[in-house]
Amino acid sequence: MTLIKWRIIVLIEQLKKVTLVAQELGLKQPTVTFHMKSMEEEWGMPLFEMKTGRILLTDAGRRLHRYALKMLALQEEAAREMRLRGGSHKRLSLLADAACSSIMASFAAFALEPAGYGIEWLRIEEGSGMHADIRIRERQETADADWLPLPDADLRLAVSREWAQAAGIQAAQAALESGKPWIAPAAGTRLRSQILTWAAARGLDLEEGHAVPDAVMAASLAAAGLGVAVVPIFSDPRFAQAATCVLPDPGRMLLLPLNGIPPYRLELKLGAGVPSEARLAISSWLQSPPE
């Protein structure tokens, strides 16, 4: 069954005249008649019948009509998808080696969208960063001219809003001393080290209940009441917009200030193969004044 045959079935049901179907399709009437006979031969049963000067679908034709509608809908969906995301759509690979990789992926998508680029999010694997177009990592102690600093993020303690209200929790210190498990960043990350250093200076013994690779996952678990998590919160409106797309609903999560903890810092590097229009889009997005 070709697409034109599926369309003929649908149009016969609508118009009930071969001449009108032919006009709608821009075909000659004998061509439409040929396709109708071909379909009946293909399915081995009558699909059309003439009644009072009109062409109607038989019972078998009506059953096939349901599938014709589905086939045409699928064809339209495929055409729409290919127009939006077809083979001509340009993508850049992203490696976000940081404890908030989901937020960084969202940022990259927002920054590249005006230039018509999408992202391909790579997993953190040994050596994969060598091939990434865009790399984002936790800022290193030694400055590197190839790496661009990103806006700082404040660190907040994410807790379940429902739990905090029920337990009367209003401050981070009380939440951390409540016995709720700590949803910790992965070992080896600067964020984890930063949290542990801050907690030790205040005599807090964090009981690790979960260790997760990404702050968005940690925030989601905290919002569900499975523990408390320290998450980066960007005051820069551009990054805040990107973060809002992936963080849990604020109605489920309460963010408590962590007094005295340093901001979380990240940096970005663009590969040599990044096209100029994509490079300009990211640079412009970073350099444009926050609204």
N, C-alpha and C positions, 0 to 999 in steps of 0.2 A: 504494500500500500504506500503510494507516494503522498506527499503533502497535498497535491492538487486533488487527489481522490477524497481525502478527508474533508477538504473544503467543499467539494461538490455535495457530499452527504449533508453537511451542515446547511448549505445554501438551498438544497432541495427541500429540506424541512422548513426553511424560512420562506422561500419564494414560491415553491410548488409549480414552477414552470421552467422548462429547460432553456427557453429563450432568455428569461431574466437571469438565470444562473450564468449563461454564457456571457451576457452583457456585464455582469458583475465581475467576472473573471477575465474579461477581455479576450475571450476565446470565441471560436465559431461554434454554432450549435451542433454540427456533426461531431466535433471534437469532444464536447461534453457527453453526447450520447455514446460515443466510443468508450469513454472512461467508465460510464455507468455499466455498460455491458461487460467491460473488462473486470469490474469489481464483482459482478454477479458470477462470472466464470471463476474468479479467484476464490470466492467464498463458497461456491457450489450451491447457491440458493438464490431465489428472487429477493432483491433488496428494494425494488421500486415497483409501483403499480399505478396504472392510469385510472382515475375516477372522475367523471364529470368534467373532463377537460383539464384536470390537474394531475401532477405527478406527486404521489404520496409515498412515504416509506412503508414497507411491509413491517410485520412484527420483527423480523430479523433485521431489517433496516433500522428500526428504532433502537434495537439493542446495540447495533453498531454505531448509531448516532451518539450514544453516551460516550463511547470511546473516542469518537471523532472530536468531540468537544475537549476531552482531556488531551488528546494529541496536539490540537491547535493551541491549547493553553500552555503546554510544555514547550512548544515551538516558540511562542511569544516570550515565555520566561527565558529560554535560552538566548533568544535574540537580544533581550534586554540586558541579560548578564554579560554577554559578549561586548555589547556597546559600552557597558560601564567598566568591566574588568577583563576585557579580552586580552589576547596575546600582545597587544600594543601597549598595555598598561605597564608603566615602568616601576620597578621596585629596587630598593637598596637594602642590603643586609645590615642588620643591627645586632650588636653584641653588647648587652648591658650587664657588665660584671659588677653588680652593685646589689645592695640589700633591698632596693626598691625598683627592680627591673621592670615591673609592670607599669609603674608610673612613667619611667623613662621611655618605654615603648610607646605609651600614649602621647608623651611629649613629641617624640620623633614623628609620629603620624600627623599630629597637628601642624608641626613646623613644615613638613614636606608637602602637605596637601595643596597649598597654593601653587606649587611648581608641578603638580600632577604626578607626584611620586607616592608610592606606597612603601611599606616596610616588610621585610622578611626577617622575622625574629629568630635569631640563632640561639641554640642552647649553649650553655657555658661548658665547653669541652676543651681539653688541652690542645692548643694550637689553632683552634677555630678563629680566635681573634685576629690571626694573621690575615684572614681573608675577609673580614668584616669591613663594609664600607663605612659604618659608623660604630665607634666604640665609646661606651660610657662606663666610667669606673669611679670608685671612691677616690677622692682627691688624695694625692700622695704628698708626703712631707716636702719632697724636693720639687720645685717648680720645673715644668718642662714646656718649652715654647710651643711644642706641637699640640699641647692639650689646652683647650679653652675652659676656663672655670664656668660652672653653671651657678645660678642663684642658690644661695644657702637655704636650707630647710630647717625649721624649728622641729625639735623632737617633742612629741606629746605622748602621753600614756593613753592608749585606747582601751576602754572597758565597755562592757555591756551596759547600755543606758538603763535597761530594766533592772539589772542586778544592782547597779549603783544606787538607783532610787530606792530599791527595797532595803538595801543595807545601809542607807544613809551616807554613802561615800561621796565626798565633795572635793577631796584633794588626792593627788597622786600618792603621797606618803601613806595615807590611810589605805588606799587600794593595794599598795605593794606590801603592806603589813597585814593584809587581811587573810593571807594563806592561799589566795588564788594563785595558780601556777603561772609562771612566766613563759610566754610564747616567744622564744628566743630567736634571733637571727642565726644564720648558719655560722658554724665555727670558722674562724679565720677572717671574718669580715671586720672592717673598721667600726661598723655600727655596733656590733656585739662588744668589741673591746671598749668602745666609748661608753656604752651603757654600764658595763661591769665596773669600769673605773669610777664613774659617777656614783654608782650604788655603794661601792666600797668606801668612798670618802664620806658617806652618810651612815655607815654602819648597817646598811641594808644587805641582807642575805637573800638573794633571789633564788627561788626554788624553780628550776627549769622543768616545765611540764612537756613542752613541745619545742622542737627546733625546725624552723621552716625557712626556705630559701628566699622568700619575698615578703616585703612589708604588707602588701595587699592581702596575701594569704593570712598573715598574722593578724591583721586588722579584722578580717572576716571571722576568724576563729574567736577573737576577743568579742566582737559584736554578738556572737552566738552564745557568749557566756562561758567559753571554755578556758578562759584565762585572761591575762592582761598582756598587752603588747606595746612596745615603743615603736612609733611610726613617724616617718618624716612628713611634715606638713609645710607646704610652700606658701609663703605670703605673697610671692610674685603672682599676680593674677593669671598670667599665661600658664604657668606651671600648675597653679591651683585648678584651672579649668581642665587641664589634662588629668590631674589626679582625681578630680570629681567623677570622671568617667569610669574609673576602675575601683575606687574605694567603696566600702559599704555605705548604705543609706545612713545619713547622719541621724535619722530618727532611731536607729538601732544602736548607735555607737556614741559614747561620750568621750571627748578628748580633753584630758587634764594636763595642765602645764607641768613641766619638770623643771623646777627652779635650779638654775646654776649649771645645767648641762650645756655643753657647747653645741653650736649648730652642726648639722650634718652637711658635708660638702662633697660635691661631685665635680667631675670634669669630663670633657668630650673631645674626641679626636676624629677628624674626617680622613678617610683613606685617600690616597693619591688618585684613585680612579673615580672619585665622586664627580659627576658632571657639574659644570659651572653653575647651571641654573638651580640645582639642588643645594650646592654649597652656598649660593647666594640666599636661598630661601631660609636655610638654617641660620646663617649669620644675621640676616635681617630680622628674623624672629627673636633672636637673642638680644640684638642691639636695639630693637624698637622699645620705646619707653612704655612701661606698664600702664595700663589704663586705670 
